Structure formats: C-alpha cells, structure tokens
Amino acid sequence: MSRGLGDVYKRQGEHIVVLTPMRAICIYHHGAYEELPKVREKLLSYAKEHNLTPLGMCRHTYLEGPPQHKDKKLFITQVALPIEE
C-alpha cells in the first residue's frame, strides 16, 4: 500500500490552500514553464522602474498545463510578485 500524497488527496478530497491576501504585480504567461525565470525578471524590472519594493518570492498559479495541453505554448501561468503597500 502506497502512502504517497496522491493517497492523501484521494482520501481527503480536493486539496485547497488559502493564501494570505497581498498586494502584488502579476503577469499571465502563455508558454512553457522553462520561460518562467524570464517572466520573473520582467516583474522585478517593472517593480524597480516604478519604485515598488518586492516582498518575498513570486507565486505561481498554474492555470492550464500538461493535464489540458501537450503543446507547451498553450500553458497559462499567473506569476505574481508581492510588493510593499
């Protein structure tokens, strides 16, 4: 009998995480996950140009990916950079 995370999710239903509300700037990236470092750099550059102070790490929300598409160009990821209020 496996005790992996898949088993936990099967027993407990959907896995839901509630994130703390935050002020952030974000980009909806259409493309491969391998391109996400460049997206993060764009957000950091934008923050610097507009005198915004980043807080912590970027959050990635994978909206569409391998379960829906085989073509990486069709993946959609929201990348959010938390910033100071």
C-alpha positions as CSV (number, residue, x, y, z in Angstrom):
1,M,0.0,0.0,0.0
2,S,1.4,3.4,-1.0
3,R,1.5,6.3,1.4
4,G,2.2,9.0,-1.2
5,L,0.5,12.3,-1.4
6,G,-1.8,11.0,-4.1
7,D,-3.3,8.7,-1.5
8,V,-3.9,11.5,1.0
9,Y,-5.7,13.6,-1.7
10,K,-7.9,10.6,-2.6
11,R,-9.0,10.2,1.0
12,Q,-9.5,13.8,1.8
13,G,-11.0,15.2,-1.5
14,E,-9.7,18.2,-3.2
15,H,-6.5,20.0,-2.0
16,I,-7.3,23.6,-1.2
17,V,-4.7,26.1,0.1
18,V,-5.9,29.6,1.2
19,L,-3.2,32.2,0.6
20,T,-2.7,35.3,2.6
21,P,-4.1,38.4,0.7
22,M,-1.3,40.6,-0.6
23,R,-0.5,43.5,-2.8
24,A,1.2,42.3,-5.9
25,I,2.0,42.9,-9.6
26,C,1.4,39.9,-11.9
27,I,1.7,38.6,-15.4
28,Y,-0.3,35.9,-17.1
29,H,2.4,34.0,-19.0
30,H,1.3,32.0,-22.1
31,G,4.1,29.5,-22.8
32,A,6.5,26.9,-21.4
33,Y,7.4,26.6,-17.7
34,E,11.1,26.9,-18.8
35,E,10.4,30.6,-19.7
36,L,9.2,31.5,-16.1
37,P,12.6,32.8,-14.9
38,K,12.5,35.5,-17.7
39,V,8.9,36.4,-16.6
40,R,10.1,36.8,-13.0
41,E,12.9,39.1,-14.3
42,K,10.3,41.2,-16.2
43,L,8.3,41.6,-13.0
44,L,11.4,42.6,-11.0
45,S,12.4,45.1,-13.7
46,Y,8.9,46.6,-13.7
47,A,9.0,46.9,-9.9
48,K,12.3,48.7,-10.0
49,E,11.2,51.1,-12.8
50,H,8.1,52.0,-10.8
51,N,9.8,52.3,-7.4
52,L,8.0,49.3,-6.0
53,T,9.6,47.2,-3.3
54,P,9.3,43.4,-3.8
55,L,8.5,41.3,-0.7
56,G,9.4,37.6,-0.7
57,M,9.2,35.2,-3.6
58,C,7.0,35.1,-6.7
59,R,3.8,33.0,-6.5
60,H,3.0,30.8,-9.5
61,T,-0.6,29.7,-10.2
62,Y,-0.7,27.1,-12.9
63,L,-4.0,27.7,-14.7
64,E,-3.5,25.4,-17.7
65,G,-0.7,23.0,-18.3
66,P,0.1,19.3,-19.0
67,P,-3.3,17.9,-18.0
68,Q,-5.0,20.1,-20.6
69,H,-2.4,20.6,-23.3
70,K,0.6,18.7,-24.8
71,D,1.8,21.9,-26.6
72,K,3.8,24.0,-24.0
73,K,2.9,27.1,-26.0
74,L,-0.7,26.7,-24.7
75,F,0.2,26.6,-21.0
76,I,-1.0,29.6,-18.9
77,T,0.6,30.6,-15.6
78,Q,-0.1,33.6,-13.4
79,V,3.2,34.9,-11.9
80,A,2.7,37.3,-9.0
81,L,5.4,39.3,-7.3
82,P,4.4,40.5,-3.8
83,I,5.2,44.2,-3.2
84,E,5.1,46.5,-0.2
85,E,2.0,48.5,0.4
